[in-house]
């Protein structure tokens, strides 16, 4: 599938190359792109607060900004379910056992958010924030790792791609959606 090819290979190209149907790949790529953008916005909002950048300028504004960011990511993740399920169904790996192509959380993702949230005047569960941040950071890092593998022509095989996408769906996406739903409420 060459219609989705970008100048420099990325994660979308890996998905497009292994897709059985162009339409399925386009839907999944679009929704994963929305998830990536929303996840980055959520994580960057929290990271700015951790650095002391109190934007928006009022605690109420910051509370609303966090709720909006959480809602945006939760909506993107909810829209990911059907295209990802369809892509996994169509992918049909040639062997039953592949290995996941993304790693677990690193030390940089393990942060204590309670002091940051208190300083920002935001009243939400610090545990939920920590879990959501961690899960979204892993999602973003997984996509970046897949893009890096594509750039050096070391993309995972069909079985490993399936295993990694399945792991993301089961271990990250569903849990992240629950935490984000609670934060957006």
N, C-alpha and C positions, 0 to 999 in steps of 0.2 A: 504494500500500500504506500504509494508515494505522494498522494495528494496532501497529506498532512505534514510532510517533511519541512523542517525549519532549516535555516542556514547552518546552525551548529546543532548536532543531535542532542536531544534531551529526553526526559522521561516519556514525553508524549510519543516520540518516535519509537521507543521500545514497545509501548502499548499498541501503536499502529502496526508495527511490523509483525506482531504476533496475533493480531485480530483476525477472526474468521469473517467478520462483516464490517465494512467501512462505517456504516451507520452506528453500530454498537461502539466502535472505537471513538467516533466523534462525540457521542453522548458522554462516554466515560471520561474522555480527555477534557471536555468542557466542564463537567461537574468536578473533576479532580482539580482543575485549575481554579474554580470558584472556591473549593475547600482550602486549597493552598493559600489563596489571597486572603480569605477570611481568617484563617489560622495565623498567618503572619501578622495581620492587623491586631488580632487579639493579643498575641505574644508581645508585639512591639509596644502596645499600650501599657501592659504590665511592666515591661522592661524600662519604659520611660519613667514610670512612677518609682521604680526601684532606684533609678539614678537621681531621683529628686525633682524631676520635671513634672510639676503639678499642673498638667493640662488635661482637661478643662480646669479653670481656675477655682471652682467651688467644689466642695465635697459632693453636693447634690449633682453637679454636672459630671463629676467623675463616676459617681454611682450609675448615672444614666448611661455614660459612655461604656462602662463595663457591661451593663445589661444589653446595650445595643450590640456591642462586639460579640458577646456570648450568643445572642439571638441570631446574629448573622452567620456565625459558624455552625450553630445547631441547624439552621435552615439549610445551609450548604451540605452538611453531613446527611441530613434527612433525604435530600435530593440525590445523594450518591448511592443509596441502597439499590434501587432498581437497575441503573446502568452497570454497577459493579457486579451485581448478581448475574445479570445477563452476560457480561463479559467473561466471568468465571465459568459459566455454563458453556459458552462457546469455545473457550480456550482449550478445554479437554487436553490436559497434558499427556504426553506419550508414555510417561511412567508415573506410577502412583506416588512416588516419593521424590519430592524436590526439597530444596532447602531455602529458607527465607533469605532474602538478599538485603535486609536491613538489620541494623543492630538495635540493641536496647538503649535505654536512656543513659546519657553520660552525666558526669558530675556537674556540668554546666546547667543541665535542666533541673537538677535537684536543689530547689531554693525554698527557703522559709518565707512564705508570703504574708504571714500575720503582721509583722512589723511594718511592712510596706503598705498593706491595706489600712492599718491603723493610722499611719502617718498621712495617708491620702484621704482619710475620713470616709472610707468605703466600708460599709457593713455587709459583708457576705462571708460565707464559710471559707476560711483560709485553706482548709483541707480540699474543698471542691476546686478552688482556684489552682492550688498546687497540682492536683490530679489533672485538671483540664489543660493547664499549661504544659505539663509533662507529656500528656498524650498528643497534644497538637505539635509540640516541638519534635517528637518522634516521627509524626506523620510528615512534617516538612523536611526533616532530615532524611527520611526514607526516600522521598521524591528527589531530593538533591543527590543522594547516593545513586539512585537509578539513572539520573541525568549524567552524573560523572562517569558511571559505567558505560553509558552510551557514547560519551565523548572519547573514551579511550578504547572503544570497540570491545568492551568486555561485558556486554549486557547479559543478564541471566538467561538461561535456556527456558523453554516453555514450561517445564515442570517447576523450576525455581520461581519463575514469574508468578505462576498460579499459587504456589505456596506462600510467597510474600504478600500477594494481594489478599489471599484468604486470611493470613495472620493479621494484616492491617484491619480487615473488616471485623474479624472476631475479637481481637484483643484491644484495638484502639478505637475504632470508629464508634462501636456501640457504647462503650464505656464513656467516651468523650461526649457523646450526644446526651447521655443521662446527666453528666455533670454540668454541661452547658445549659441544658433545659432548666436545671435548678438555679443556676446563676442568672439566667435571663428572667426568671419569674419575679 
